[in-house]
Amino acid sequence: MIEVSDHNFWGIALASISANLILGHNLWLVVKDQRAERGKHDPRVRVEVNTSDDFPASESAVRPERIADFRVISAGASFVPITQYVIEGQSLVAIIESTCGEGTQSTREGACLVALELLPHPIVLEAEKFAHYIRDEDAAAQVAPHFEEGKTVSSQRESYTKYAKALLVPGTGGDDDAFRLVAGHRLEIVPQLSPASARRDGKRLPVQVLFDGEPMAGLRVSSGCENLGGGTYAAHTRTDAEGRASVELSAPGRWFIRAHHIRPHPDSRMADWESFWASLTFQIQ
């Protein structure tokens, strides 16, 4: 864990604020098969770390120094750190092996999970902008009574942490147990069924949202797919008492599921709020 003093933490925050800063940008891991470009026998896949509300595009690249943990997790919960990545345009990119091997950034043959955690990051929002953000996230109940739109006028200090996961299923995208893997993120979306199976059988995809390893009740879960554009979601739902929700996979292609949780910061000297963002992406036929 990296400790940051109050002075340094908010120095970073104030330096990062601009008129165009949008807190709501989502974090996606977008997996792209390299075989179409490099030949059918090339086992590598491209993993893009993308930041935007227009899935799966990216509007800005994540700075490498913000990465707390980046890994590939395979069967048996074994993992290989991803340590080699570069910024290409608006994306941070890693090339990993999708077949068996013992080299750096390689996994056994079969499906796996790519998981990314960013370091907490500070931001200050004027009350009006904070209210707009809370409205967009349908999170008024989570911030009340400490913040009430139209009544609270002071700027709000927030520390946010983002997590992203992607299911990597080489080849046809068939069934595999990779969907059961857990990365151990503080906020995490865990499918309870293979997305490929749910799509094939015409079922809704059940997921469970965990916070600090425990089911998170009453949290909004949003889903969508590529080509919706403009930050549009296909649907919203909320988790039940066991942190469970279900998502309709209405079309083939790349999909995302995301969730957001905000609560008062445990150390009011550091911030007023701490928030957590989680996304899961996958591709279905």
RABELQUI-V127482 format. One record per residue. N is the residue number from 0. RES is the residue in three letters. SS is DSSP state (2 for helix, 1 for strand, 0 for the rest). NEAR is the number of other ideal C-beta (glycine too) atoms within 10 Angstrom. Layout:
BEGIN
n=N res=RES ss=SS near=NEAR
n=N res=RES ss=SS near=NEAR
END
This chain:
BEGIN
n=0 res=MET ss=0 near=5
n=1 res=ILE ss=0 near=6
n=2 res=GLU ss=0 near=6
n=3 res=VAL ss=0 near=15
n=4 res=SER ss=0 near=9
n=5 res=ASP ss=2 near=11
n=6 res=HIS ss=2 near=8
n=7 res=ASN ss=2 near=11
n=8 res=PHE ss=2 near=18
n=9 res=TRP ss=2 near=18
n=10 res=GLY ss=2 near=13
n=11 res=ILE ss=2 near=13
n=12 res=ALA ss=2 near=17
n=13 res=LEU ss=2 near=10
n=14 res=ALA ss=2 near=9
n=15 res=SER ss=2 near=12
n=16 res=ILE ss=0 near=13
n=17 res=SER ss=0 near=7
n=18 res=ALA ss=0 near=4
n=19 res=ASN ss=0 near=5
n=20 res=LEU ss=0 near=12
n=21 res=ILE ss=0 near=14
n=22 res=LEU ss=0 near=17
n=23 res=GLY ss=0 near=13
n=24 res=HIS ss=0 near=18
n=25 res=ASN ss=1 near=21
n=26 res=LEU ss=1 near=19
n=27 res=TRP ss=1 near=27
n=28 res=LEU ss=1 near=26
n=29 res=VAL ss=1 near=22
n=30 res=VAL ss=1 near=21
n=31 res=LYS ss=1 near=16
n=32 res=ASP ss=1 near=19
n=33 res=GLN ss=0 near=15
n=34 res=ARG ss=2 near=16
n=35 res=ALA ss=2 near=9
n=36 res=GLU ss=2 near=10
n=37 res=ARG ss=2 near=12
n=38 res=GLY ss=0 near=8
n=39 res=LYS ss=0 near=7
n=40 res=HIS ss=0 near=6
n=41 res=ASP ss=0 near=14
n=42 res=PRO ss=0 near=18
n=43 res=ARG ss=1 near=17
n=44 res=VAL ss=1 near=21
n=45 res=ARG ss=1 near=17
n=46 res=VAL ss=1 near=25
n=47 res=GLU ss=1 near=22
n=48 res=VAL ss=1 near=27
n=49 res=ASN ss=1 near=26
n=50 res=THR ss=1 near=21
n=51 res=SER ss=1 near=19
n=52 res=ASP ss=0 near=17
n=53 res=ASP ss=0 near=17
n=54 res=PHE ss=0 near=25
n=55 res=PRO ss=0 near=22
n=56 res=ALA ss=0 near=16
n=57 res=SER ss=0 near=22
n=58 res=GLU ss=0 near=13
n=59 res=SER ss=1 near=15
n=60 res=ALA ss=0 near=18
n=61 res=VAL ss=0 near=21
n=62 res=ARG ss=0 near=10
n=63 res=PRO ss=2 near=12
n=64 res=GLU ss=2 near=6
n=65 res=ARG ss=2 near=14
n=66 res=ILE ss=1 near=17
n=67 res=ALA ss=1 near=14
n=68 res=ASP ss=1 near=16
n=69 res=PHE ss=1 near=23
n=70 res=ARG ss=1 near=17
n=71 res=VAL ss=1 near=24
n=72 res=ILE ss=1 near=21
n=73 res=SER ss=1 near=21
n=74 res=ALA ss=2 near=15
n=75 res=GLY ss=2 near=8
n=76 res=ALA ss=2 near=12
n=77 res=SER ss=1 near=11
n=78 res=PHE ss=1 near=17
n=79 res=VAL ss=1 near=20
n=80 res=PRO ss=1 near=11
n=81 res=ILE ss=0 near=21
n=82 res=THR ss=0 near=11
n=83 res=GLN ss=0 near=12
n=84 res=TYR ss=0 near=20
n=85 res=VAL ss=1 near=11
n=86 res=ILE ss=1 near=14
n=87 res=GLU ss=1 near=12
n=88 res=GLY ss=0 near=10
n=89 res=GLN ss=0 near=15
n=90 res=SER ss=1 near=24
n=91 res=LEU ss=1 near=24
n=92 res=VAL ss=1 near=18
n=93 res=ALA ss=1 near=20
n=94 res=ILE ss=1 near=15
n=95 res=ILE ss=1 near=23
n=96 res=GLU ss=1 near=20
n=97 res=SER ss=0 near=25
n=98 res=THR ss=0 near=13
n=99 res=CYS ss=0 near=12
n=100 res=GLY ss=0 near=14
n=101 res=GLU ss=0 near=7
n=102 res=GLY ss=0 near=7
n=103 res=THR ss=0 near=12
n=104 res=GLN ss=0 near=20
n=105 res=SER ss=0 near=17
n=106 res=THR ss=0 near=27
n=107 res=ARG ss=0 near=18
n=108 res=GLU ss=0 near=14
n=109 res=GLY ss=0 near=17
n=110 res=ALA ss=0 near=25
n=111 res=CYS ss=1 near=26
n=112 res=LEU ss=1 near=24
n=113 res=VAL ss=1 near=25
n=114 res=ALA ss=1 near=24
n=115 res=LEU ss=1 near=26
n=116 res=GLU ss=1 near=19
n=117 res=LEU ss=1 near=21
n=118 res=LEU ss=0 near=14
n=119 res=PRO ss=0 near=20
n=120 res=HIS ss=1 near=16
n=121 res=PRO ss=1 near=21
n=122 res=ILE ss=1 near=23
n=123 res=VAL ss=1 near=18
n=124 res=LEU ss=1 near=20
n=125 res=GLU ss=0 near=13
n=126 res=ALA ss=2 near=17
n=127 res=GLU ss=2 near=12
n=128 res=LYS ss=2 near=16
n=129 res=PHE ss=2 near=24
n=130 res=ALA ss=2 near=20
n=131 res=HIS ss=2 near=15
n=132 res=TYR ss=2 near=21
n=133 res=ILE ss=2 near=22
n=134 res=ARG ss=2 near=11
n=135 res=ASP ss=2 near=13
n=136 res=GLU ss=0 near=20
n=137 res=ASP ss=0 near=13
n=138 res=ALA ss=0 near=19
n=139 res=ALA ss=2 near=13
n=140 res=ALA ss=2 near=8
n=141 res=GLN ss=2 near=20
n=142 res=VAL ss=2 near=23
n=143 res=ALA ss=0 near=12
n=144 res=PRO ss=0 near=7
n=145 res=HIS ss=0 near=12
n=146 res=PHE ss=0 near=21
n=147 res=GLU ss=0 near=13
n=148 res=GLU ss=0 near=15
n=149 res=GLY ss=0 near=8
n=150 res=LYS ss=0 near=9
n=151 res=THR ss=0 near=17
n=152 res=VAL ss=0 near=8
n=153 res=SER ss=0 near=10
n=154 res=SER ss=0 near=13
n=155 res=GLN ss=1 near=21
n=156 res=ARG ss=1 near=19
n=157 res=GLU ss=1 near=21
n=158 res=SER ss=1 near=21
n=159 res=TYR ss=1 near=18
n=160 res=THR ss=1 near=18
n=161 res=LYS ss=1 near=25
n=162 res=TYR ss=1 near=25
n=163 res=ALA ss=1 near=28
n=164 res=LYS ss=1 near=27
n=165 res=ALA ss=1 near=26
n=166 res=LEU ss=1 near=25
n=167 res=LEU ss=1 near=27
n=168 res=VAL ss=0 near=23
n=169 res=PRO ss=0 near=20
n=170 res=GLY ss=0 near=12
n=171 res=THR ss=0 near=8
n=172 res=GLY ss=0 near=20
n=173 res=GLY ss=0 near=13
n=174 res=ASP ss=0 near=15
n=175 res=ASP ss=0 near=20
n=176 res=ASP ss=2 near=11
n=177 res=ALA ss=2 near=21
n=178 res=PHE ss=2 near=23
n=179 res=ARG ss=2 near=14
n=180 res=LEU ss=0 near=22
n=181 res=VAL ss=0 near=15
n=182 res=ALA ss=0 near=21
n=183 res=GLY ss=0 near=15
n=184 res=HIS ss=0 near=23
n=185 res=ARG ss=0 near=15
n=186 res=LEU ss=1 near=21
n=187 res=GLU ss=1 near=23
n=188 res=ILE ss=1 near=25
n=189 res=VAL ss=1 near=19
n=190 res=PRO ss=1 near=22
n=191 res=GLN ss=0 near=13
n=192 res=LEU ss=0 near=17
n=193 res=SER ss=0 near=24
n=194 res=PRO ss=2 near=23
n=195 res=ALA ss=2 near=23
n=196 res=SER ss=2 near=16
n=197 res=ALA ss=2 near=21
n=198 res=ARG ss=2 near=20
n=199 res=ARG ss=2 near=14
n=200 res=ASP ss=0 near=9
n=201 res=GLY ss=0 near=8
n=202 res=LYS ss=0 near=13
n=203 res=ARG ss=0 near=14
n=204 res=LEU ss=1 near=24
n=205 res=PRO ss=1 near=14
n=206 res=VAL ss=1 near=25
n=207 res=GLN ss=1 near=18
n=208 res=VAL ss=1 near=26
n=209 res=LEU ss=1 near=20
n=210 res=PHE ss=1 near=19
n=211 res=ASP ss=0 near=11
n=212 res=GLY ss=0 near=10
n=213 res=GLU ss=1 near=9
n=214 res=PRO ss=1 near=15
n=215 res=MET ss=0 near=22
n=216 res=ALA ss=0 near=14
n=217 res=GLY ss=0 near=12
n=218 res=LEU ss=0 near=21
n=219 res=ARG ss=1 near=18
n=220 res=VAL ss=1 near=23
n=221 res=SER ss=1 near=19
n=222 res=SER ss=1 near=22
n=223 res=GLY ss=1 near=21
n=224 res=CYS ss=1 near=21
n=225 res=GLU ss=0 near=17
n=226 res=ASN ss=0 near=11
n=227 res=LEU ss=0 near=14
n=228 res=GLY ss=0 near=11
n=229 res=GLY ss=0 near=6
n=230 res=GLY ss=0 near=15
n=231 res=THR ss=0 near=12
n=232 res=TYR ss=0 near=14
n=233 res=ALA ss=0 near=16
n=234 res=ALA ss=1 near=12
n=235 res=HIS ss=1 near=12
n=236 res=THR ss=1 near=16
n=237 res=ARG ss=1 near=13
n=238 res=THR ss=0 near=21
n=239 res=ASP ss=0 near=13
n=240 res=ALA ss=0 near=8
n=241 res=GLU ss=0 near=11
n=242 res=GLY ss=0 near=21
n=243 res=ARG ss=1 near=17
n=244 res=ALA ss=1 near=23
n=245 res=SER ss=1 near=17
n=246 res=VAL ss=1 near=24
n=247 res=GLU ss=0 near=15
n=248 res=LEU ss=0 near=22
n=249 res=SER ss=0 near=12
n=250 res=ALA ss=0 near=13
n=251 res=PRO ss=0 near=12
n=252 res=GLY ss=1 near=12
n=253 res=ARG ss=1 near=19
n=254 res=TRP ss=1 near=25
n=255 res=PHE ss=1 near=26
n=256 res=ILE ss=1 near=23
n=257 res=ARG ss=1 near=21
n=258 res=ALA ss=1 near=27
n=259 res=HIS ss=1 near=24
n=260 res=HIS ss=1 near=19
n=261 res=ILE ss=1 near=19
n=262 res=ARG ss=1 near=14
n=263 res=PRO ss=1 near=14
n=264 res=HIS ss=0 near=16
n=265 res=PRO ss=0 near=8
n=266 res=ASP ss=0 near=10
n=267 res=SER ss=0 near=10
n=268 res=ARG ss=0 near=7
n=269 res=MET ss=0 near=17
n=270 res=ALA ss=0 near=24
n=271 res=ASP ss=0 near=20
n=272 res=TRP ss=1 near=22
n=273 res=GLU ss=1 near=19
n=274 res=SER ss=1 near=24
n=275 res=PHE ss=1 near=22
n=276 res=TRP ss=1 near=22
n=277 res=ALA ss=1 near=28
n=278 res=SER ss=1 near=23
n=279 res=LEU ss=1 near=28
n=280 res=THR ss=1 near=24
n=281 res=PHE ss=1 near=27
n=282 res=GLN ss=1 near=22
n=283 res=ILE ss=1 near=21
n=284 res=GLN ss=0 near=10
END
